[in-house]
Amino acid sequence: MKSSNKNILLLLMMYTLVLSVKGQDVYSLDECITAALQHNVRIKNADNDIKMAEHDKKEAFAKSSKENRRIMKCVSLLRNTSGKLLCSSRN
């Protein structure tokens, strides 16, 4: 009886050891490259730089467009009057 208990205990310990070794995953090269690209800090920073540049570009075009509308309004007012400047540099 004692021998069978030792055998059961030994089998249980071996089974536990096998399960812990099997916990490692195997990845393909494509999976490794994808994971590296997703977690690369330099790539994340470059993406953020691109997003910031796109935002700055949109903001610059919006300001430019607003300024162009203000200038066109002044030009149209000048055409409708007798040559008097009716718009200031800040409207």
Phi, psi and omega per residue, in radians:
M1 nan -0.751 3.133
K2 -1.126 -0.610 3.131
S3 -1.156 -0.709 3.134
S4 -1.212 -0.595 3.073
N5 -1.134 -0.688 3.120
K6 -1.169 -0.682 3.122
N7 -1.151 -0.707 3.117
I8 -1.133 -0.755 3.129
L9 -1.113 -0.739 3.113
L10 -1.101 -0.754 3.106
L11 -1.118 -0.708 3.112
L12 -1.105 -0.737 3.124
M13 -1.151 -0.706 3.123
M14 -1.153 -0.714 3.119
Y15 -1.084 -0.744 3.113
T16 -1.104 -0.717 3.117
L17 -1.110 -0.757 3.128
V18 -1.105 -0.724 3.127
L19 -1.122 -0.685 -3.120
S20 -1.219 -0.574 3.106
V21 -1.267 -0.616 -3.102
K22 -1.240 -0.190 -3.084
G23 -1.188 -0.190 3.140
Q24 -1.392 2.396 -3.135
D25 -1.677 2.689 3.069
V26 -1.930 2.246 -3.104
Y27 -2.000 2.571 3.052
S28 -1.417 2.932 3.118
L29 -1.087 -0.725 3.122
D30 -1.079 -0.706 3.116
E31 -1.136 -0.680 3.118
C32 -1.143 -0.758 3.136
I33 -1.122 -0.761 3.128
T34 -1.068 -0.799 3.133
A35 -1.107 -0.709 3.132
A36 -1.119 -0.732 3.133
L37 -1.166 -0.652 -3.123
Q38 -1.219 -0.508 -3.053
H39 -1.860 0.096 -3.111
N40 -1.359 2.101 -3.076
V41 -1.159 -0.663 -3.138
R42 -1.111 -0.701 3.123
I43 -1.173 -0.709 3.100
K44 -1.083 -0.735 3.117
N45 -1.124 -0.707 3.116
A46 -1.119 -0.715 3.085
D47 -1.069 -0.739 3.113
N48 -1.128 -0.682 3.099
D49 -1.074 -0.730 3.120
I50 -1.112 -0.772 3.126
K51 -1.083 -0.722 3.129
M52 -1.138 -0.707 3.124
A53 -1.128 -0.715 3.101
E54 -1.098 -0.715 3.117
H55 -1.119 -0.784 3.126
D56 -1.078 -0.671 3.127
K57 -1.112 -0.810 3.125
K58 -1.072 -0.727 -3.135
E59 -1.127 -0.717 3.128
A60 -1.128 -0.741 3.117
F61 -1.148 -0.634 3.122
A62 -1.138 -0.761 3.119
K63 -1.142 -0.724 3.138
S64 -1.103 -0.734 3.139
S65 -1.129 -0.723 3.127
K66 -1.117 -0.736 3.119
E67 -1.134 -0.708 3.111
N68 -1.104 -0.702 3.110
R69 -1.115 -0.684 3.133
R70 -1.133 -0.738 3.129
I71 -1.131 -0.763 3.139
M72 -1.099 -0.635 3.102
K73 -1.119 -0.740 3.123
C74 -1.127 -0.736 3.137
V75 -1.089 -0.758 -3.138
S76 -1.150 -0.658 3.084
L77 -1.143 -0.671 3.133
L78 -1.134 -0.646 3.138
R79 -1.191 -0.516 -3.086
N80 -1.507 -0.127 -3.127
T81 -1.990 -3.077 -3.108
S82 -1.591 0.664 3.064
G83 1.606 0.062 3.133
K84 -1.405 2.442 3.108
L85 -1.384 1.967 -3.082
L86 -1.786 -0.124 -3.118
C87 -2.050 2.526 3.112
S88 -1.670 3.071 -3.111
S89 -1.278 -0.287 3.117
R90 -2.219 1.823 3.096
N91 -2.070 nan nan
